[in-house]
């Protein structure tokens, strides 16, 4: 006769080993040296200059550097980038909850709650934006909302210069005057 006191714990042990097999494979995949950053830093403040003139200040709480077929910096906890003009004044600012900077081609992709503001107070909101450092422009194919002092512009896709002073919505879907929006209730009816 088989002793149930011995068999039941043995079966639970075998079930535990079988159940953990996938988790161990997943852990090995996630912690393999090929997938790990070669460098991690916290509380980063990077300054970029040209001819001893400050051009960009980048702040990121966490930065991971990866070396592979495509070298890149991952900023998984967000980024705050300030752009400066030739007189050291702030020309624009970009913030996002996540960013990745591709070192080989000089582009940075910002995602999740991306906000760009310029010196005039114009504000761009989108969920995805690419900053091309070589061409000195920003662009996206995602939905965009631009808020100025006078109006709110909506559309899909945008092209702009780096400081967001000259921009074009590729597929406009609507605009309304800020003054008009304060004179209507939530149903769109006049007061």
C-alpha positions in Angstrom: 0.0 0.0 0.0 1.2 3.5 -0.8 1.7 5.9 2.0 -0.3 9.1 1.3 1.9 11.1 3.7 4.9 10.6 1.4 3.2 10.7 -2.0 1.2 14.0 -1.6 4.3 16.1 -0.6 6.3 14.4 -3.4 3.6 15.3 -6.0 3.5 18.9 -4.7 7.3 19.1 -5.0 7.2 17.8 -8.6 4.3 20.2 -9.5 6.4 23.1 -8.0 9.4 22.2 -10.1 7.4 21.9 -13.3 5.5 25.2 -12.6 8.8 27.1 -12.0 10.5 25.9 -15.2 9.0 28.7 -17.4 9.7 31.3 -14.8 13.4 30.3 -14.6 13.6 30.5 -18.4 12.0 34.0 -18.3 14.3 35.1 -15.6 17.3 33.9 -17.6 16.1 35.7 -20.7 15.5 39.0 -18.8 18.8 38.9 -16.9 21.0 37.7 -19.7 24.1 39.9 -20.4 22.8 40.6 -23.9 19.7 42.3 -22.5 21.3 44.1 -19.6 22.6 47.7 -19.8 26.3 48.2 -19.9 25.9 51.3 -17.7 23.2 52.6 -15.4 23.1 56.1 -13.8 20.7 58.0 -11.7 19.9 61.7 -11.3 21.5 62.7 -14.6 22.1 66.2 -15.8 23.8 66.3 -19.2 24.9 69.5 -20.9 25.6 69.7 -24.6 27.5 72.6 -26.0 28.8 73.8 -29.3 31.8 76.2 -29.5 31.6 76.6 -25.7 28.0 77.7 -25.9 25.3 75.8 -24.0 22.8 74.4 -26.5 20.9 71.6 -24.6 20.4 70.6 -21.0 19.0 67.1 -20.4 17.7 65.9 -17.0 16.7 62.3 -16.5 16.2 60.4 -13.1 17.4 57.1 -14.6 19.6 56.4 -17.7 20.5 53.0 -19.1 23.2 52.7 -21.8 23.0 49.7 -24.1 25.6 48.4 -26.6 24.4 46.1 -29.3 23.7 46.3 -33.0 22.1 49.6 -32.2 23.7 51.6 -29.4 21.2 53.6 -27.4 20.4 55.4 -24.1 17.1 54.5 -22.5 15.4 57.0 -20.1 12.7 54.9 -18.6 11.6 57.3 -15.9 11.2 60.3 -18.1 13.2 63.2 -19.5 13.3 67.0 -19.3 15.2 68.7 -22.2 15.8 72.4 -22.3 17.0 74.0 -25.6 19.0 77.2 -25.6 19.3 79.9 -28.3 22.5 81.7 -29.2 22.1 84.3 -26.4 21.8 81.5 -23.8 18.0 82.1 -23.4 15.6 79.2 -23.3 14.1 78.7 -26.7 12.0 75.5 -26.0 11.5 72.7 -23.6 10.5 69.0 -24.1 9.3 66.7 -21.4 8.2 63.0 -21.6 7.5 60.1 -19.4 9.8 57.9 -21.4 12.6 58.4 -24.0 15.2 56.5 -25.9 18.1 58.2 -27.7 19.7 56.3 -30.6 23.4 57.1 -30.5 24.3 55.8 -34.0 21.8 58.1 -35.9 21.3 61.0 -33.6 17.6 60.7 -32.9 15.6 60.7 -29.7 12.2 59.2 -29.4 10.0 60.6 -26.7 6.8 58.7 -25.6 4.0 59.0 -23.2 2.7 62.4 -22.2 5.1 64.3 -24.5 4.9 68.1 -24.0 6.9 70.7 -25.9 6.7 74.4 -25.1 8.3 77.3 -26.9 9.4 80.8 -25.9 6.0 82.2 -27.1 4.1 79.9 -24.7 2.8 77.6 -27.5 2.4 74.1 -26.1 2.4 70.8 -28.1 0.9 67.7 -26.5 1.3 64.2 -28.1 2.1 60.6 -27.2 5.0 60.2 -29.5 7.6 62.5 -30.9 11.0 62.1 -32.7 13.7 64.7 -32.3 16.3 64.5 -35.1 19.4 66.1 -33.8 21.2 66.1 -37.2 18.4 67.8 -39.1 17.5 70.0 -36.0 13.8 69.2 -36.3 11.0 67.4 -34.4 8.2 65.4 -36.0 5.5 62.8 -35.3 2.7 60.9 -37.1 0.7 60.7 -33.9 -2.2 62.8 -32.8 -1.2 66.3 -31.7 -2.8 69.2 -29.8 -1.2 72.6 -30.0 -2.4 75.3 -27.6 -1.5 78.9 -28.3 -2.7 82.1 -26.6 -5.5 82.4 -29.1 -6.5 78.9 -30.3 -6.3 75.2 -29.9 -5.2 73.2 -33.0 -5.7 69.5 -33.4 -4.5 67.0 -36.0 -2.4 64.0 -36.8 1.3 64.4 -37.6 3.6 67.4 -37.1 6.8 68.8 -38.5 8.7 71.5 -36.7 12.0 73.1 -36.2 13.9 72.2 -33.0 12.7 75.1 -31.0 9.0 74.6 -32.0 8.8 78.2 -33.3 7.8 77.2 -36.8 5.5 74.1 -37.1 3.0 72.5 -39.4 0.2 70.0 -38.6 0.3 67.4 -41.4 -3.4 66.4 -41.2 -5.4 69.1 -39.3 -8.6 67.8 -37.8 -9.9 71.0 -36.1 -9.2 74.2 -34.4 -11.1 76.5 -32.1 -10.6 79.9 -30.6 -9.7 80.0 -27.0 -12.1 82.9 -26.5 -14.9 80.9 -28.2 -14.4 78.0 -25.9 -14.9 80.1 -22.8 -18.3 81.4 -24.1 -19.8 77.9 -24.7 -21.0 75.4 -22.1 -20.0 71.7 -22.2 -22.8 70.9 -24.8 -21.3 73.5 -27.2 -24.2 75.9 -26.6 -23.7 79.6 -26.1 -24.3 81.0 -22.6 
